[in-house]
Amino acid sequence: VLAELIEKFVSHLSESRMDCYFNTGSYKATDADVKKENLSSVQKLGVEMTVRYGKYLNLLKEDAENGLCFVLMNCEEFLKQQQRTVVSSLCCLQEHYAGYDWFASSIFLIMSGDREKTLMFLQQFSRLLISAFLWLPRLHLSMHLPVTTLEYGIHPVYFCSAHLVEMLLKAELPLVCSAFHMSGFTPSQICLQWITQCFWNYMDWSEICHYIAICIFLGPDYQIYMCISVFRHLQQDILKHTEA
């Protein structure tokens, strides 16, 4: 039901010029050269974890690994069309996105391992503003960002969402904010980790689905509210750990 709902919602928005924030052009998926060997060691590990988790949730079948590799490779090729070249020694500014694509993997699971539906959804989704915040590889070396922003190698999620979380945290949960200050960590570091991993390893699968759906339906600012609500939920534990 969720797969069908977000599919129809995103398809409807992506056909409206008013709602299309990014112009992405056209892309045709290809099976040629889509082999597991072409993936980086980080991606291979991510694929194994995703397939294992998907089978545990009874969402994937035996041949799911090839389908996920197909999605990841095609996403990389599709997004490459919208990238610019930046000469830098920073790891995060090399041609390939340094991490694993947790958002594309989450959509693959939501679509029960249907690779064509997943890729079609991601292509349509990439036209919307929310894709910049939920799908981190979306803006990797993106021509949609100013060159000065790209050269710093800091993702907009960090200086937009995570920064706003810190501002709200001071007002909403001052004790949690103080606890972080005393620990020497910043809440934005934790938030970036959560958001990058789509809350994998932090929340149950149904909650991960709710997070993705809420942000798609209600807008990117709900990513910030979600992080604040998690901090509120963890407040007593955070304060207890601070005392200890």
Wavefront OBJ file of the C-alpha trace (Angstrom):
o trace
v 0.000 0.000 0.000
v 2.800 2.413 0.930
v 4.687 1.611 -2.302
v 1.606 2.384 -4.387
v 0.847 5.537 -2.405
v 4.300 7.157 -2.705
v 4.543 5.999 -6.332
v 1.293 7.748 -7.320
v 2.058 10.826 -5.235
v 5.552 11.318 -6.712
v 4.350 10.513 -10.244
v 1.623 13.159 -9.918
v 4.033 15.820 -8.579
v 6.761 15.058 -11.125
v 4.320 15.807 -13.962
v 3.636 19.299 -12.586
v 6.085 22.053 -13.581
v 5.256 23.946 -10.409
v 6.487 21.067 -8.248
v 9.565 20.110 -10.305
v 12.492 21.840 -8.650
v 15.182 20.065 -10.715
v 15.290 19.549 -14.461
v 16.733 16.044 -14.854
v 16.404 15.228 -18.560
v 15.694 11.691 -19.759
v 17.491 8.451 -19.013
v 16.999 4.923 -20.259
v 18.080 2.086 -17.986
v 20.453 -0.497 -19.409
v 21.478 -3.980 -18.339
v 24.793 -3.687 -20.166
v 27.845 -3.603 -17.874
v 25.665 -3.776 -14.763
v 27.636 -6.350 -12.829
v 28.385 -6.673 -9.157
v 32.106 -6.424 -9.956
v 31.590 -2.788 -10.988
v 30.533 -1.837 -7.466
v 32.951 -0.538 -4.844
v 33.750 -2.623 -1.744
v 31.498 -0.309 0.334
v 28.616 -0.798 -2.121
v 29.094 -4.583 -2.184
v 28.937 -4.686 1.610
v 25.834 -2.452 1.545
v 24.140 -4.726 -1.012
v 24.799 -7.789 1.167
v 23.359 -6.028 4.246
v 20.314 -4.753 2.341
v 19.498 -8.153 0.845
v 19.959 -9.869 4.219
v 17.653 -7.318 5.883
v 15.106 -7.552 3.045
v 14.933 -11.332 3.349
v 14.606 -11.061 7.123
v 11.594 -8.767 6.541
v 10.206 -11.193 3.909
v 10.319 -8.446 1.265
v 12.916 -9.903 -1.113
v 13.327 -13.085 -3.140
v 16.488 -15.061 -3.902
v 17.580 -13.094 -7.006
v 17.243 -9.716 -5.244
v 20.993 -9.045 -5.219
v 21.168 -8.639 -9.016
v 18.131 -6.356 -8.971
v 19.657 -4.086 -6.333
v 22.996 -3.932 -8.210
v 21.033 -2.966 -11.340
v 19.294 -0.135 -9.435
v 22.505 1.192 -7.836
v 24.534 1.138 -11.060
v 21.781 2.821 -13.061
v 21.238 5.448 -10.353
v 24.928 6.260 -10.515
v 24.803 6.606 -14.318
v 21.588 8.626 -14.195
v 22.923 11.057 -11.575
v 26.261 11.339 -13.396
v 24.430 13.225 -16.171
v 23.787 16.046 -13.687
v 27.273 16.275 -12.190
v 30.111 18.693 -12.781
v 33.835 18.032 -12.520
v 35.567 19.350 -9.439
v 39.337 18.992 -9.043
v 39.960 18.223 -5.374
v 41.934 15.860 -3.146
v 38.917 15.420 -0.837
v 37.582 11.829 -0.800
v 33.998 13.086 -0.850
v 34.629 14.993 -4.108
v 35.861 12.071 -6.203
v 33.796 10.868 -9.170
v 31.908 8.229 -7.176
v 29.814 8.979 -4.098
v 31.970 7.826 -1.169
v 29.243 6.139 0.892
v 26.445 3.657 0.265
v 23.073 4.681 -1.180
v 20.775 3.866 1.758
v 17.802 5.776 0.340
v 17.751 3.888 -2.989
v 18.072 0.640 -0.988
v 15.123 1.641 1.219
v 12.963 2.339 -1.849
v 14.055 -1.016 -3.325
v 12.736 -2.740 -0.176
v 9.525 -0.677 -0.150
v 8.961 -1.753 -3.791
v 9.524 -5.411 -2.699
v 12.614 -5.753 -4.877
v 11.005 -4.635 -8.169
v 13.978 -3.034 -9.906
v 12.044 -1.331 -12.739
v 9.530 0.254 -10.353
v 12.343 1.368 -8.035
v 14.329 3.017 -10.819
v 11.262 4.687 -12.330
v 10.297 6.046 -8.912
v 13.818 7.393 -8.226
v 13.971 9.116 -11.626
v 10.656 10.878 -11.009
v 11.541 11.584 -7.372
v 14.826 13.243 -8.398
v 12.846 16.144 -9.943
v 11.390 17.139 -6.564
v 13.034 19.359 -3.931
v 12.674 16.714 -1.203
v 15.088 14.465 -3.155
v 17.934 16.848 -2.209
v 17.334 16.095 1.488
v 16.264 12.437 1.574
v 18.524 11.066 -1.168
v 22.061 12.239 -0.320
v 23.855 10.951 -3.481
v 21.342 13.070 -5.441
v 23.428 16.222 -4.909
v 26.871 14.596 -5.130
v 28.937 16.918 -7.404
v 25.599 18.254 -8.621
v 25.442 21.031 -11.206
v 22.414 22.286 -9.256
v 24.739 23.533 -6.486
v 27.019 26.602 -6.670
v 30.675 25.698 -7.328
v 31.753 27.312 -4.041
v 29.372 25.039 -2.107
v 30.656 21.978 -3.962
v 34.322 22.754 -3.303
v 33.807 22.673 0.482
v 32.531 19.090 0.189
v 29.786 19.691 2.773
v 26.360 18.311 1.847
v 23.420 20.789 2.061
v 21.711 18.409 4.514
v 24.455 19.320 6.992
v 24.236 23.099 6.730
v 20.447 23.154 6.198
v 18.643 20.337 8.061
v 21.259 19.549 10.727
v 21.912 23.251 11.415
v 18.181 23.917 11.872
v 17.904 20.905 14.188
v 20.528 22.511 16.452
v 18.650 25.839 16.445
v 15.346 24.132 17.321
v 16.981 21.934 19.925
v 18.133 25.011 21.890
v 14.537 26.253 22.062
v 12.672 22.942 22.428
v 15.051 20.752 24.435
v 17.610 22.980 26.212
v 18.735 20.176 28.584
v 19.545 17.858 25.665
v 21.349 20.712 23.950
v 23.470 21.303 27.086
v 24.209 17.573 27.399
v 25.608 17.535 23.861
v 27.638 20.669 24.559
v 29.198 19.023 27.625
v 29.995 15.816 25.723
v 31.976 17.602 23.025
v 29.712 16.224 20.284
v 27.263 18.257 18.235
v 23.675 17.109 17.579
v 24.255 17.878 13.874
v 26.884 15.091 13.675
v 24.368 12.571 15.007
v 21.585 13.892 12.739
v 23.775 13.667 9.655
v 24.497 10.026 10.523
v 20.780 9.273 10.958
v 19.770 11.061 7.754
v 22.601 9.586 5.654
v 21.595 6.074 6.718
v 17.842 6.778 6.432
v 17.658 5.819 10.134
v 18.748 2.243 9.313
v 20.139 0.555 12.446
v 18.341 3.167 14.587
v 14.624 2.586 13.915
v 12.422 -0.362 13.006
v 11.515 -0.886 9.353
v 7.932 0.431 9.753
v 9.312 3.632 11.333
v 11.846 4.052 8.520
v 8.955 3.782 6.048
v 7.008 6.401 8.048
v 10.014 8.743 8.022
v 10.369 8.508 4.222
v 6.621 8.836 3.623
v 6.152 11.799 6.005
v 8.993 13.741 4.349
v 7.696 12.988 0.837
v 4.086 13.941 1.631
v 4.631 16.901 3.951
v 7.961 18.364 2.806
v 11.661 18.561 3.725
v 11.094 20.461 6.989
v 9.608 17.267 8.478
v 13.089 15.759 8.351
v 14.046 18.350 10.991
v 10.933 17.725 13.109
v 11.614 13.990 12.947
v 15.139 14.443 14.356
v 13.813 16.723 17.122
v 11.116 14.181 18.030
v 13.770 11.422 18.264
v 15.857 13.621 20.599
v 12.735 14.284 22.680
v 12.049 10.547 22.840
v 15.666 9.907 23.936
v 15.845 12.855 26.353
v 15.804 10.840 29.596
v 18.434 8.391 28.300
v 20.671 11.240 27.110
v 20.457 13.019 30.468
v 21.069 9.771 32.354
v 24.206 9.066 30.269
v 25.413 12.634 30.836
v 25.156 12.207 34.620
v 26.954 8.859 34.439
l 1 2 3 4 5 6 7 8 9 10 11 12 13 14 15 16 17 18 19 20 21 22 23 24 25 26 27 28 29 30 31 32 33 34 35 36 37 38 39 40 41 42 43 44 45 46 47 48 49 50 51 52 53 54 55 56 57 58 59 60 61 62 63 64 65 66 67 68 69 70 71 72 73 74 75 76 77 78 79 80 81 82 83 84 85 86 87 88 89 90 91 92 93 94 95 96 97 98 99 100 101 102 103 104 105 106 107 108 109 110 111 112 113 114 115 116 117 118 119 120 121 122 123 124 125 126 127 128 129 130 131 132 133 134 135 136 137 138 139 140 141 142 143 144 145 146 147 148 149 150 151 152 153 154 155 156 157 158 159 160 161 162 163 164 165 166 167 168 169 170 171 172 173 174 175 176 177 178 179 180 181 182 183 184 185 186 187 188 189 190 191 192 193 194 195 196 197 198 199 200 201 202 203 204 205 206 207 208 209 210 211 212 213 214 215 216 217 218 219 220 221 222 223 224 225 226 227 228 229 230 231 232 233 234 235 236 237 238 239 240 241 242 243 244
